[in-house]
Amino acid sequence: MPNIKIFSGSSHQDLSQKIADRLGLELGKVVTKKFSNQETCVEIGESVRGEDVYIVQSGCGEINDGLMELLIMINACKIASASRVTAVIPCFPYARQDKKDKSRAPISAKLVANMLSIAGADHIITMDLHASQIQGFFDIPVDNLYAEPAVLKWIKENIPDWKNCIVVSPDAGGAKRVTSIADRLNVEFALIHKERKKANEVDRMVLVGDVKDRVAILVDDMADTCGTICHAADKLASAGATRIYAILTHGIFSGPAIARIDSACFEAVVVTNTIPQEDKMKHCSKIQVIDISMILAEAIRRTHNGESVSYLFSHVPL
């Protein structure tokens, strides 16, 4: 593939390396350092003039530092005459702040969109946005890829009696995602209605649907402190579910999350590697990872060659 360069930010180099390997490319040379006053300095170590540049940076770890680093890298490539700069952001930062849900609340996802555009990004590739309307915050093309095909593949390969399962959404917001998976597996689905008193804290839950004597699969796009999914697992267990799995796209797992997963009644908590999970897996044997690097790599290849990306919405590349 001529005229293409892939650079990795510091947030998730393992994923960037897997994407580059899949495409048969070397990662571009980039040196990121901090001055003693914590300012970020990025040096792109090779020419990008006239190249199609892809910068891989996930919204995880030190989120603000990672975002600033991404903006600086985009700008550095843009003013070095790159023909097109695409930001590959597997987990979009600030995606939960996507609407004004109370007075004087910020819409930070829109702010991040503006910052990326102003920095010079020409195209965004991301995965399982918390709210798909975030695509409309940009005036540049956004490809929102889905982990769903990889999730379906995992369910069929790893849950022996998946034909007798029920797919459950831990909140009303994920209903669309869950119904789509349930339709493609040809099984039933259930919903859990939750009421929050404040962020990261759930007040009460009501289960809508019958899970008795079924394998329950909780599906959500992200889990942060895991309060919701652990609450939901208890609710499903008390409603008679035989085994409970959780499948999440972005396993943020901050604060008490790992301890909560350990003590909850999950068979397995399955996450994708949009966020690095090696450390979490060492501390918790229930966490399993689905590799989605081939989906991102294929999206980059198709974008570079001017092909359609829609095939990836329903298939996992081999």
Helices and strands as residue ranges (DSSP letters): E 4-8, H 13-23, E 30-34, E 40-44, E 52-56, H 63-79, E 84-89, H 108-119, E 123-127, G 132-137, E 142-145, H 148-158, G 162-164, E 165-169, G 172-174, H 175-185, E 188-198, E 201-208, E 215-223, H 227-238, E 243-251, H 257-263, E 268-272, H 278-283, E 287-290, H 293-304, G 310-313
